Amino acid sequence: MNASEIRALATEVLAGIAPEADLATLGENEDLREMLDLDSMDFMNFVVGLHQKTGRAIPEADVPKLYTMKGLVAYFAAD
């Protein structure tokens, strides 16, 4: 997947978790949890959604890499 596809996928999953959020305003380095007011359960649902959409296992140790859009793109692009 390229960066655009990864961002689109992440946005799709986030829209299901935080439908009221303006996802177009997310910055590359902003903490998704803070910007979207996601609690730990919401963020885990996001991680599970990414896993389901990509089929890629995401170990718990890698979850912090997904806190920003920049980190998330780098994580999935490295595949």
C-alpha positions in Angstrom: 0.0 0.0 0.0 1.1 3.5 -0.7 0.8 6.5 1.7 -2.5 7.7 0.2 -4.1 4.2 0.5 -2.9 3.9 4.1 -4.3 7.3 5.0 -7.6 6.5 3.3 -7.8 3.2 5.1 -7.0 4.8 8.5 -9.6 7.5 7.9 -12.2 4.9 6.9 -11.6 3.0 10.2 -11.6 6.2 12.3 -14.8 7.4 10.7 -16.5 4.3 12.1 -15.2 5.0 15.6 -15.5 8.8 15.7 -18.1 9.7 13.1 -18.5 13.2 14.4 -14.8 14.0 14.0 -13.5 16.2 11.2 -10.8 13.8 9.9 -9.8 16.2 7.1 -8.1 18.5 9.7 -5.8 15.8 11.2 -2.2 16.8 11.0 0.6 14.2 10.3 2.2 14.6 13.7 -0.8 15.1 15.9 -1.7 12.4 18.4 -4.9 10.8 17.0 -6.1 9.9 20.5 -6.0 13.5 21.7 -7.2 15.1 18.5 -10.2 12.7 18.2 -10.8 12.4 22.0 -10.4 8.6 21.7 -10.3 6.6 25.0 -8.2 3.5 25.2 -11.0 1.2 24.1 -11.8 3.4 21.1 -8.1 3.3 20.1 -7.9 -0.5 20.5 -11.0 -0.7 18.3 -9.1 1.4 15.7 -6.1 -1.0 15.9 -8.4 -4.0 15.5 -10.1 -2.3 12.6 -6.8 -1.8 10.9 -5.9 -5.4 11.5 -9.2 -6.6 10.0 -8.8 -4.3 6.9 -5.2 -5.2 6.3 -4.8 -8.7 7.6 -1.6 -7.6 9.3 -1.1 -8.6 12.9 -0.3 -5.6 15.1 1.6 -6.6 18.2 0.8 -4.6 21.4 4.4 -3.4 21.4 3.8 -1.7 18.0 0.6 0.1 19.0 2.4 3.4 20.0 3.7 3.6 16.4 0.1 4.2 15.3 -0.5 7.2 17.5 0.1 9.7 14.7 -0.9 9.5 11.0 2.8 9.9 10.1 3.7 6.9 12.3 0.8 4.9 11.0 1.8 5.4 7.4 5.4 4.6 8.1 4.4 1.4 10.0 2.2 0.1 7.2 4.4 1.3 4.3 7.3 -0.7 5.8 5.4 -4.0 5.0 
